[in-house]
């Protein structure tokens, strides 16, 4: 591989790692990771936030 290819690969890997770290931090903080603006408008809200008895 040549130098420009390695640089582009490194940038892509760093961006991907930053996205993953950000999502992990948001999940640990209890924030939603979906982009719909909140769970009340999400069609899958029952799947990721069930009642306490289900967990």
PDB file of N, H, CA, C and O in Angstrom:
ATOM      1  N   UNK A   1       0.845  -1.184   0.000  1.00  0.00           N
ATOM      2  CA  UNK A   1       0.000   0.000   0.000  1.00  0.00           C
ATOM      3  C   UNK A   1       0.889   1.245   0.000  1.00  0.00           C
ATOM      4  O   UNK A   1       1.975   1.258   0.579  1.00  0.00           O
ATOM      5  N   UNK A   2       0.404   2.269  -0.654  1.00  0.00           N
ATOM      6  H   UNK A   2      -0.479   2.259  -1.125  1.00  0.00           H
ATOM      7  CA  UNK A   2       1.170   3.512  -0.679  1.00  0.00           C
ATOM      8  C   UNK A   2       0.692   4.454   0.418  1.00  0.00           C
ATOM      9  O   UNK A   2      -0.315   4.195   1.077  1.00  0.00           O
ATOM     10  N   UNK A   3       1.415   5.536   0.605  1.00  0.00           N
ATOM     11  H   UNK A   3       2.233   5.746   0.070  1.00  0.00           H
ATOM     12  CA  UNK A   3       1.169   6.454   1.711  1.00  0.00           C
ATOM     13  C   UNK A   3      -0.236   7.070   1.693  1.00  0.00           C
ATOM     14  O   UNK A   3      -0.885   7.085   2.739  1.00  0.00           O
ATOM     15  N   UNK A   4      -0.737   7.579   0.562  1.00  0.00           N
ATOM     16  H   UNK A   4      -0.210   7.567  -0.288  1.00  0.00           H
ATOM     17  CA  UNK A   4      -2.086   8.156   0.589  1.00  0.00           C
ATOM     18  C   UNK A   4      -3.162   7.136   0.982  1.00  0.00           C
ATOM     19  O   UNK A   4      -4.126   7.487   1.663  1.00  0.00           O
ATOM     20  N   UNK A   5      -3.008   5.906   0.568  1.00  0.00           N
ATOM     21  H   UNK A   5      -2.225   5.621   0.014  1.00  0.00           H
ATOM     22  CA  UNK A   5      -3.962   4.862   0.928  1.00  0.00           C
ATOM     23  C   UNK A   5      -3.948   4.615   2.435  1.00  0.00           C
ATOM     24  O   UNK A   5      -5.001   4.451   3.051  1.00  0.00           O
ATOM     25  N   UNK A   6      -2.786   4.589   3.009  1.00  0.00           N
ATOM     26  H   UNK A   6      -1.931   4.722   2.509  1.00  0.00           H
ATOM     27  CA  UNK A   6      -2.650   4.372   4.456  1.00  0.00           C
ATOM     28  C   UNK A   6      -3.262   5.539   5.220  1.00  0.00           C
ATOM     29  O   UNK A   6      -3.920   5.332   6.239  1.00  0.00           O
ATOM     30  N   UNK A   7      -3.053   6.760   4.742  1.00  0.00           N
ATOM     31  H   UNK A   7      -2.518   6.928   3.914  1.00  0.00           H
ATOM     32  CA  UNK A   7      -3.609   7.940   5.416  1.00  0.00           C
ATOM     33  C   UNK A   7      -5.132   7.922   5.366  1.00  0.00           C
ATOM     34  O   UNK A   7      -5.786   8.181   6.376  1.00  0.00           O
ATOM     35  N   UNK A   8      -5.703   7.618   4.206  1.00  0.00           N
ATOM     36  H   UNK A   8      -5.172   7.407   3.385  1.00  0.00           H
ATOM     37  CA  UNK A   8      -7.161   7.556   4.075  1.00  0.00           C
ATOM     38  C   UNK A   8      -7.719   6.446   4.957  1.00  0.00           C
ATOM     39  O   UNK A   8      -8.741   6.641   5.616  1.00  0.00           O
ATOM     40  N   UNK A   9      -7.072   5.297   4.981  1.00  0.00           N
ATOM     41  H   UNK A   9      -6.242   5.140   4.445  1.00  0.00           H
ATOM     42  CA  UNK A   9      -7.510   4.194   5.831  1.00  0.00           C
ATOM     43  C   UNK A   9      -7.475   4.589   7.302  1.00  0.00           C
ATOM     44  O   UNK A   9      -8.394   4.264   8.054  1.00  0.00           O
ATOM     45  N   UNK A  10      -6.431   5.280   7.711  1.00  0.00           N
ATOM     46  H   UNK A  10      -5.685   5.544   7.100  1.00  0.00           H
ATOM     47  CA  UNK A  10      -6.313   5.708   9.110  1.00  0.00           C
ATOM     48  C   UNK A  10      -7.420   6.700   9.471  1.00  0.00           C
ATOM     49  O   UNK A  10      -7.977   6.635  10.567  1.00  0.00           O
ATOM     50  N   UNK A  11      -7.739   7.608   8.561  1.00  0.00           N
ATOM     51  H   UNK A  11      -7.286   7.660   7.671  1.00  0.00           H
ATOM     52  CA  UNK A  11      -8.809   8.581   8.824  1.00  0.00           C
ATOM     53  C   UNK A  11     -10.148   7.874   8.955  1.00  0.00           C
ATOM     54  O   UNK A  11     -10.932   8.187   9.852  1.00  0.00           O
ATOM     55  N   UNK A  12     -10.418   6.921   8.067  1.00  0.00           N
ATOM     56  H   UNK A  12      -9.782   6.666   7.339  1.00  0.00           H
ATOM     57  CA  UNK A  12     -11.679   6.171   8.121  1.00  0.00           C
ATOM     58  C   UNK A  12     -11.780   5.388   9.421  1.00  0.00           C
ATOM     59  O   UNK A  12     -12.838   5.371  10.049  1.00  0.00           O
ATOM     60  N   UNK A  13     -10.708   4.745   9.829  1.00  0.00           N
ATOM     61  H   UNK A  13      -9.848   4.759   9.318  1.00  0.00           H
ATOM     62  CA  UNK A  13     -10.709   3.975  11.076  1.00  0.00           C
ATOM     63  C   UNK A  13     -10.924   4.900  12.276  1.00  0.00           C
ATOM     64  O   UNK A  13     -11.660   4.546  13.197  1.00  0.00           O
ATOM     65  N   UNK A  14     -10.300   6.065  12.280  1.00  0.00           N
ATOM     66  H   UNK A  14      -9.702   6.352  11.532  1.00  0.00           H
ATOM     67  CA  UNK A  14     -10.474   7.003  13.392  1.00  0.00           C
ATOM     68  C   UNK A  14     -11.903   7.532  13.467  1.00  0.00           C
ATOM     69  O   UNK A  14     -12.450   7.665  14.562  1.00  0.00           O
ATOM     70  N   UNK A  15     -12.509   7.833  12.337  1.00  0.00           N
ATOM     71  H   UNK A  15     -12.064   7.725  11.448  1.00  0.00           H
ATOM     72  CA  UNK A  15     -13.898   8.302  12.332  1.00  0.00           C
ATOM     73  C   UNK A  15     -14.826   7.208  12.840  1.00  0.00           C
ATOM     74  O   UNK A  15     -15.717   7.474  13.646  1.00  0.00           O
ATOM     75  N   UNK A  16     -14.623   5.980  12.375  1.00  0.00           N
ATOM     76  H   UNK A  16     -13.899   5.764  11.720  1.00  0.00           H
ATOM     77  CA  UNK A  16     -15.440   4.859  12.824  1.00  0.00           C
ATOM     78  C   UNK A  16     -15.283   4.646  14.331  1.00  0.00           C
ATOM     79  O   UNK A  16     -16.275   4.442  15.031  1.00  0.00           O
ATOM     80  N   UNK A  17     -14.067   4.691  14.827  1.00  0.00           N
ATOM     81  H   UNK A  17     -13.262   4.857  14.258  1.00  0.00           H
ATOM     82  CA  UNK A  17     -13.826   4.506  16.261  1.00  0.00           C
ATOM     83  C   UNK A  17     -14.480   5.622  17.075  1.00  0.00           C
ATOM     84  O   UNK A  17     -15.024   5.366  18.149  1.00  0.00           O
ATOM     85  N   UNK A  18     -14.432   6.846  16.576  1.00  0.00           N
ATOM     86  H   UNK A  18     -13.990   7.054  15.704  1.00  0.00           H
ATOM     87  CA  UNK A  18     -15.056   7.961  17.292  1.00  0.00           C
ATOM     88  C   UNK A  18     -16.568   7.785  17.367  1.00  0.00           C
ATOM     89  O   UNK A  18     -17.179   8.084  18.394  1.00  0.00           O
ATOM     90  N   UNK A  19     -17.170   7.304  16.294  1.00  0.00           N
ATOM     91  H   UNK A  19     -16.675   7.061  15.460  1.00  0.00           H
ATOM     92  CA  UNK A  19     -18.619   7.068  16.295  1.00  0.00           C
ATOM     93  C   UNK A  19     -18.980   5.978  17.296  1.00  0.00           C
ATOM     94  O   UNK A  19     -19.944   6.122  18.047  1.00  0.00           O
ATOM     95  N   UNK A  20     -18.224   4.905  17.313  1.00  0.00           N
ATOM     96  H   UNK A  20     -17.440   4.788  16.702  1.00  0.00           H
ATOM     97  CA  UNK A  20     -18.501   3.797  18.237  1.00  0.00           C
ATOM     98  C   UNK A  20     -18.338   4.254  19.689  1.00  0.00           C
ATOM     99  O   UNK A  20     -19.181   3.946  20.532  1.00  0.00           O
ATOM    100  N   UNK A  21     -17.272   4.979  19.981  1.00  0.00           N
ATOM    101  H   UNK A  21     -16.588   5.230  19.296  1.00  0.00           H
ATOM    102  CA  UNK A  21     -17.044   5.467  21.349  1.00  0.00           C
ATOM    103  C   UNK A  21     -18.163   6.409  21.775  1.00  0.00           C
ATOM    104  O   UNK A  21     -18.622   6.351  22.916  1.00  0.00           O
ATOM    105  N   UNK A  22     -18.603   7.272  20.871  1.00  0.00           N
ATOM    106  H   UNK A  22     -18.230   7.319  19.945  1.00  0.00           H
ATOM    107  CA  UNK A  22     -19.691   8.201  21.175  1.00  0.00           C
ATOM    108  C   UNK A  22     -20.981   7.441  21.483  1.00  0.00           C
ATOM    109  O   UNK A  22     -21.683   7.783  22.435  1.00  0.00           O
ATOM    110  N   UNK A  23     -21.293   6.441  20.712  1.00  0.00           N
ATOM    111  H   UNK A  23     -20.723   6.163  19.939  1.00  0.00           H
ATOM    112  CA  UNK A  23     -22.509   5.653  20.953  1.00  0.00           C
ATOM    113  C   UNK A  23     -22.428   4.892  22.276  1.00  0.00           C
ATOM    114  O   UNK A  23     -23.426   4.789  22.989  1.00  0.00           O
ATOM    115  N   UNK A  24     -21.277   4.369  22.603  1.00  0.00           N
ATOM    116  H   UNK A  24     -20.466   4.453  22.024  1.00  0.00           H
ATOM    117  CA  UNK A  24     -21.104   3.659  23.880  1.00  0.00           C
ATOM    118  C   UNK A  24     -21.295   4.622  25.049  1.00  0.00           C
ATOM    119  O   UNK A  24     -21.946   4.281  26.037  1.00  0.00           O
ATOM    120  N   UNK A  25     -20.731   5.821  24.939  1.00  0.00           N
ATOM    121  H   UNK A  25     -20.202   6.099  24.136  1.00  0.00           H
ATOM    122  CA  UNK A  25     -20.894   6.821  26.005  1.00  0.00           C
ATOM    123  C   UNK A  25     -22.347   7.234  26.158  1.00  0.00           C
ATOM    124  O   UNK A  25     -22.834   7.391  27.278  1.00  0.00           O
ATOM    125  N   UNK A  26     -23.049   7.412  25.033  1.00  0.00           N
ATOM    126  H   UNK A  26     -22.654   7.284  24.124  1.00  0.00           H
ATOM    127  CA  UNK A  26     -24.466   7.789  25.114  1.00  0.00           C
ATOM    128  C   UNK A  26     -25.280   6.673  25.752  1.00  0.00           C
ATOM    129  O   UNK A  26     -26.185   6.949  26.539  1.00  0.00           O
ATOM    130  N   UNK A  27     -24.983   5.434  25.434  1.00  0.00           N
ATOM    131  H   UNK A  27     -24.247   5.210  24.794  1.00  0.00           H
ATOM    132  CA  UNK A  27     -25.730   4.317  26.008  1.00  0.00           C
ATOM    133  C   UNK A  27     -25.479   4.223  27.513  1.00  0.00           C
ATOM    134  O   UNK A  27     -26.416   3.988  28.276  1.00  0.00           O
ATOM    135  N   UNK A  28     -24.246   4.398  27.946  1.00  0.00           N
ATOM    136  H   UNK A  28     -23.484   4.589  27.326  1.00  0.00           H
ATOM    137  CA  UNK A  28     -23.933   4.353  29.370  1.00  0.00           C
ATOM    138  C   UNK A  28     -24.598   5.499  30.125  1.00  0.00           C
ATOM    139  O   UNK A  28     -24.940   5.356  31.299  1.00  0.00           O
ATOM    140  N   UNK A  29     -24.781   6.639  29.452  1.00  0.00           N
ATOM    141  H   UNK A  29     -24.503   6.755  28.499  1.00  0.00           H
ATOM    142  CA  UNK A  29     -25.420   7.787  30.081  1.00  0.00           C
ATOM    143  C   UNK A  29     -26.939   7.673  30.052  1.00  0.00           C
ATOM    144  O   UNK A  29     -27.635   8.514  30.621  1.00  0.00           O
ATOM    145  N   UNK A  30     -27.456   6.644  29.398  1.00  0.00           N
ATOM    146  H   UNK A  30     -26.890   5.961  28.936  1.00  0.00           H
ATOM    147  CA  UNK A  30     -28.890   6.428  29.351  1.00  0.00           C
ATOM    148  C   UNK A  30     -29.597   7.226  28.280  1.00  0.00           C
ATOM    149  O   UNK A  30     -30.824   7.319  28.286  1.00  0.00           O
ATOM    150  N   UNK A  31     -28.848   7.800  27.367  1.00  0.00           N
ATOM    151  H   UNK A  31     -27.851   7.724  27.362  1.00  0.00           H
ATOM    152  CA  UNK A  31     -29.450   8.584  26.295  1.00  0.00           C
ATOM    153  C   UNK A  31     -29.817   7.675  25.138  1.00  0.00           C
ATOM    154  O   UNK A  31     -29.257   6.590  24.980  1.00  0.00           O
ATOM    155  N   UNK A  32     -30.758   8.127  24.338  1.00  0.00           N
ATOM    156  H   UNK A  32     -31.213   9.009  24.467  1.00  0.00           H
ATOM    157  CA  UNK A  32     -31.221   7.359  23.194  1.00  0.00           C
ATOM    158  C   UNK A  32     -30.198   7.417  22.075  1.00  0.00           C
ATOM    159  O   UNK A  32     -29.545   8.442  21.883  1.00  0.00           O
ATOM    160  N   UNK A  33     -30.053   6.340  21.343  1.00  0.00           N
ATOM    161  H   UNK A  33     -30.583   5.506  21.499  1.00  0.00           H
ATOM    162  CA  UNK A  33     -29.145   6.328  20.205  1.00  0.00           C
ATOM    163  C   UNK A  33     -29.893   6.458  18.889  1.00  0.00           C
ATOM    164  O   UNK A  33     -29.274   6.523  17.827  1.00  0.00           O
ATOM    165  N   UNK A  34     -31.218   6.498  18.947  1.00  0.00           N
ATOM    166  H   UNK A  34     -31.722   6.446  19.809  1.00  0.00           H
ATOM    167  CA  UNK A  34     -31.970   6.620  17.700  1.00  0.00           C
ATOM    168  C   UNK A  34     -32.090   8.088  17.314  1.00  0.00           C
ATOM    169  O   UNK A  34     -31.985   8.970  18.166  1.00  0.00           O
ATOM    170  N   UNK A  35     -32.304   8.340  16.058  1.00  0.00           N
ATOM    171  H   UNK A  35     -32.388   7.623  15.366  1.00  0.00           H
ATOM    172  CA  UNK A  35     -32.319   9.711  15.556  1.00  0.00           C
ATOM    173  C   UNK A  35     -33.731  10.267  15.402  1.00  0.00           C
ATOM    174  O   UNK A  35     -33.911  11.305  14.765  1.00  0.00           O
ATOM    175  N   UNK A  36     -34.734   9.604  15.969  1.00  0.00           N
ATOM    176  H   UNK A  36     -34.588   8.761  16.487  1.00  0.00           H
ATOM    177  CA  UNK A  36     -36.110  10.051  15.775  1.00  0.00           C
ATOM    178  C   UNK A  36     -36.513  11.145  16.753  1.00  0.00           C
ATOM    179  O   UNK A  36     -37.650  11.615  16.712  1.00  0.00           O
ATOM    180  N   UNK A  37     -35.623  11.553  17.617  1.00  0.00           N
ATOM    181  H   UNK A  37     -34.699  11.171  17.651  1.00  0.00           H
ATOM    182  CA  UNK A  37     -35.907  12.650  18.522  1.00  0.00           C
ATOM    183  C   UNK A  37     -36.458  12.221  19.865  1.00  0.00           C
ATOM    184  O   UNK A  37     -36.739  13.076  20.705  1.00  0.00           O
ATOM    185  N   UNK A  38     -36.616  10.975  20.092  1.00  0.00           N
ATOM    186  H   UNK A  38     -36.388  10.281  19.410  1.00  0.00           H
ATOM    187  CA  UNK A  38     -37.103  10.498  21.373  1.00  0.00           C
ATOM    188  C   UNK A  38     -37.890   9.217  21.200  1.00  0.00           C
ATOM    189  O   UNK A  38     -38.304   8.880  20.091  1.00  0.00           O
ATOM    190  N   UNK A  39     -38.092   8.520  22.268  1.00  0.00           N
ATOM    191  H   UNK A  39     -37.756   8.794  23.169  1.00  0.00           H
ATOM    192  CA  UNK A  39     -38.749   7.215  22.198  1.00  0.00           C
ATOM    193  C   UNK A  39     -40.250   7.310  21.970  1.00  0.00           C
ATOM    194  O   UNK A  39     -40.854   6.352  21.487  1.00  0.00           O
ATOM    195  N   UNK A  40     -40.860   8.426  22.300  1.00  0.00           N
ATOM    196  H   UNK A  40     -40.369   9.204  22.692  1.00  0.00           H
ATOM    197  CA  UNK A  40     -42.313   8.511  22.161  1.00  0.00           C
ATOM    198  C   UNK A  40     -42.751   8.423  20.700  1.00  0.00           C
ATOM    199  O   UNK A  40     -43.854   7.952  20.423  1.00  0.00           O
ATOM    200  N   UNK A  41     -41.925   8.857  19.775  1.00  0.00           N
ATOM    201  H   UNK A  41     -41.029   9.240  20.000  1.00  0.00           H
ATOM    202  CA  UNK A  41     -42.285   8.810  18.366  1.00  0.00           C
ATOM    203  C   UNK A  41     -41.697   7.629  17.631  1.00  0.00           C
ATOM    204  O   UNK A  41     -41.854   7.518  16.416  1.00  0.00           O
ATOM    205  N   UNK A  42     -41.036   6.759  18.331  1.00  0.00           N
ATOM    206  H   UNK A  42     -40.908   6.850  19.319  1.00  0.00           H
ATOM    207  CA  UNK A  42     -40.339   5.643  17.700  1.00  0.00           C
ATOM    208  C   UNK A  42     -41.246   4.423  17.622  1.00  0.00           C
ATOM    209  O   UNK A  42     -41.891   4.060  18.606  1.00  0.00           O
ATOM    210  N   UNK A  43     -41.294   3.800  16.472  1.00  0.00           N
ATOM    211  H   UNK A  43     -40.771   4.094  15.673  1.00  0.00           H
ATOM    212  CA  UNK A  43     -42.110   2.609  16.294  1.00  0.00           C
ATOM    213  C   UNK A  43     -41.553   1.389  17.015  1.00  0.00           C
ATOM    214  O   UNK A  43     -42.273   0.409  17.210  1.00  0.00           O
ATOM    215  N   UNK A  44     -40.302   1.431  17.408  1.00  0.00           N
ATOM    216  H   UNK A  44     -39.718   2.227  17.249  1.00  0.00           H
ATOM    217  CA  UNK A  44     -39.662   0.298  18.079  1.00  0.00           C
ATOM    218  C   UNK A  44     -39.450   0.556  19.575  1.00  0.00           C
ATOM    219  O   UNK A  44     -38.637  -0.120  20.205  1.00  0.00           O
ATOM    220  N   UNK A  45     -40.169   1.523  20.147  1.00  0.00           N
ATOM    221  H   UNK A  45     -40.830   2.073  19.635  1.00  0.00           H
ATOM    222  CA  UNK A  45     -39.928   1.875  21.549  1.00  0.00           C
ATOM    223  C   UNK A  45     -40.186   0.724  22.505  1.00  0.00           C
ATOM    224  O   UNK A  45     -39.554   0.649  23.558  1.00  0.00           O
ATOM    225  N   UNK A  46     -41.092  -0.167  22.165  1.00  0.00           N
ATOM    226  H   UNK A  46     -41.606  -0.106  21.309  1.00  0.00           H
ATOM    227  CA  UNK A  46     -41.365  -1.309  23.026  1.00  0.00           C
ATOM    228  C   UNK A  46     -40.276  -2.361  22.985  1.00  0.00           C
ATOM    229  O   UNK A  46     -40.195  -3.201  23.882  1.00  0.00           O
ATOM    230  N   UNK A  47     -39.436  -2.330  21.960  1.00  0.00           N
ATOM    231  H   UNK A  47     -39.501  -1.647  21.232  1.00  0.00           H
ATOM    232  CA  UNK A  47     -38.378  -3.317  21.827  1.00  0.00           C
ATOM    233  C   UNK A  47     -37.148  -2.960  22.651  1.00  0.00           C
ATOM    234  O   UNK A  47     -36.522  -3.837  23.247  1.00  0.00           O
ATOM    235  N   UNK A  48     -36.801  -1.685  22.688  1.00  0.00           N
ATOM    236  H   UNK A  48     -37.309  -0.972  22.204  1.00  0.00           H
ATOM    237  CA  UNK A  48     -35.577  -1.328  23.402  1.00  0.00           C
ATOM    238  C   UNK A  48     -35.841  -0.838  24.826  1.00  0.00           C
ATOM    239  O   UNK A  48     -34.930  -0.841  25.654  1.00  0.00           O
ATOM    240  N   UNK A  49     -37.061  -0.423  25.120  1.00  0.00           N
ATOM    241  H   UNK A  49     -37.801  -0.421  24.447  1.00  0.00           H
ATOM    242  CA  UNK A  49     -37.405   0.047  26.460  1.00  0.00           C
ATOM    243  C   UNK A  49     -38.707  -0.629  26.908  1.00  0.00           C
ATOM    244  O   UNK A  49     -39.777  -0.019  26.901  1.00  0.00           O
ATOM    245  N   UNK A  50     -38.590  -1.880  27.290  1.00  0.00           N
ATOM    246  H   UNK A  50     -37.721  -2.375  27.296  1.00  0.00           H
ATOM    247  CA  UNK A  50     -39.753  -2.589  27.767  1.00  0.00           C
ATOM    248  C   UNK A  50     -40.099  -2.195  29.187  1.00  0.00           C
ATOM    249  O   UNK A  50     -39.416  -1.374  29.799  1.00  0.00           O
ATOM    250  N   UNK A  51     -41.142  -2.772  29.697  1.00  0.00           N
ATOM    251  H   UNK A  51     -41.697  -3.439  29.199  1.00  0.00           H
ATOM    252  CA  UNK A  51     -41.499  -2.478  31.077  1.00  0.00           C
ATOM    253  C   UNK A  51     -40.473  -3.120  32.007  1.00  0.00           C
ATOM    254  O   UNK A  51     -39.809  -4.077  31.610  1.00  0.00           O
ATOM    255  N   UNK A  52     -40.327  -2.622  33.224  1.00  0.00           N
ATOM    256  H   UNK A  52     -40.866  -1.844  33.546  1.00  0.00           H
ATOM    257  CA  UNK A  52     -39.324  -3.162  34.150  1.00  0.00           C
ATOM    258  C   UNK A  52     -39.521  -4.647  34.445  1.00  0.00           C
ATOM    259  O   UNK A  52     -38.555  -5.347  34.746  1.00  0.00           O
ATOM    260  N   UNK A  53     -40.756  -5.134  34.362  1.00  0.00           N
ATOM    261  H   UNK A  53     -41.541  -4.565  34.117  1.00  0.00           H
ATOM    262  CA  UNK A  53     -40.990  -6.560  34.635  1.00  0.00           C
ATOM    263  C   UNK A  53     -40.416  -7.448  33.544  1.00  0.00           C
ATOM    264  O   UNK A  53     -40.066  -8.600  33.798  1.00  0.00           O
ATOM    265  N   UNK A  54     -40.318  -6.912  32.317  1.00  0.00           N
ATOM    266  H   UNK A  54     -40.603  -5.976  32.111  1.00  0.00           H
ATOM    267  CA  UNK A  54     -39.835  -7.705  31.193  1.00  0.00           C
ATOM    268  C   UNK A  54     -38.317  -7.854  31.214  1.00  0.00           C
ATOM    269  O   UNK A  54     -37.792  -8.805  30.635  1.00  0.00           O
ATOM    270  N   UNK A  55     -37.602  -6.944  31.864  1.00  0.00           N
ATOM    271  H   UNK A  55     -38.029  -6.172  32.335  1.00  0.00           H
ATOM    272  CA  UNK A  55     -36.138  -6.960  31.815  1.00  0.00           C
ATOM    273  C   UNK A  55     -35.549  -7.868  32.830  1.00  0.00           C
ATOM    274  O   UNK A  55     -34.327  -7.990  32.915  1.00  0.00           O
TER     275      UNK A  55
END
